[in-house]
C-alpha cells in the first residue's frame, strides 16, 4: 500500500488511471472491482462514505488498465480534509488496498459559472 495525499477543487471532475501489473506485464482485471472511497473519519461506516465509487468496467481490462472517474456530483462535498482509499477485489476473492491518504477538497474562488 502506498500513501499519497490528493487535492482538488469542490465540484471538479477528476480521473485517475491505474494499471495493475505483475512482473512488469499488465494483469487481466476483467472481472475485478476497484473502489474509491472517501470518509470524514476512518471509523465511519461504508454507508456514510462521502464518495463511494465502484468500477467494474475497465478501460483496457486485459492490460490491467482501469479509470476511476469522479464527476462534479461526486466531488460536491463540503471543502475540508478527508480520508480516502483506493482498493480492489480480484476474481478469486482476494482484496487489497492500493493507495490511501488524505484528500483535501478546496472551495473554488468563483462560485458560479455561465
Residue pairs with C-beta under 8 A, 6 or more apart in sequence:
1 96
1 97
1 98
1 99
1 100
2 98
2 99
3 99
3 100
3 101
4 99
4 100
4 101
5 101
5 102
5 103
5 104
6 84
6 101
6 102
6 103
6 104
7 103
7 104
7 106
8 14
8 75
8 104
8 105
8 106
9 75
9 105
9 106
9 107
9 108
10 75
10 76
10 77
10 78
10 79
10 105
10 106
10 107
10 108
11 72
11 75
11 76
11 108
12 70
12 72
12 75
12 108
13 69
13 70
13 71
13 72
13 75
14 69
14 70
14 75
15 67
15 68
15 69
15 70
16 36
16 67
16 68
16 86
17 59
17 65
17 66
17 67
18 34
18 65
18 66
18 67
18 68
18 86
18 98
19 26
19 63
19 64
19 65
19 66
20 26
20 27
20 29
20 32
20 64
20 65
20 66
20 88
21 27
21 64
26 60
26 62
26 63
26 64
26 65
27 64
28 61
28 62
28 64
29 58
29 61
29 64
29 66
29 88
29 90
30 58
30 61
30 62
30 91
31 90
31 91
32 56
32 58
32 61
32 66
32 88
32 89
32 90
32 91
33 54
33 55
33 56
33 88
33 89
34 54
34 55
34 56
34 58
34 66
34 68
34 86
34 87
34 88
35 52
35 53
35 54
35 55
35 85
35 86
35 87
35 88
35 89
36 51
36 52
36 53
36 55
36 68
36 70
36 84
36 85
36 86
37 46
37 49
37 51
37 52
37 53
37 84
37 85
37 87
38 49
38 50
38 51
38 52
38 77
38 82
38 83
38 84
38 103
39 48
39 49
39 50
39 82
39 83
39 84
40 48
40 50
40 80
40 82
40 83
41 83
42 83
46 52
50 77
50 82
51 70
51 74
51 75
51 77
51 84
53 68
53 69
53 70
53 74
55 66
55 67
55 68
58 65
58 66
58 67
59 65
59 66
59 67
68 86
75 105
77 105
78 105
79 105
79 106
79 107
80 104
80 105
81 102
81 103
81 104
81 105
82 102
82 103
82 104
82 105
83 100
83 101
83 102
83 103
84 99
84 100
84 101
84 102
84 103
85 97
85 99
85 100
86 97
86 98
86 99
86 100
87 95
87 96
87 97
87 98
88 95
88 96
88 98
89 95
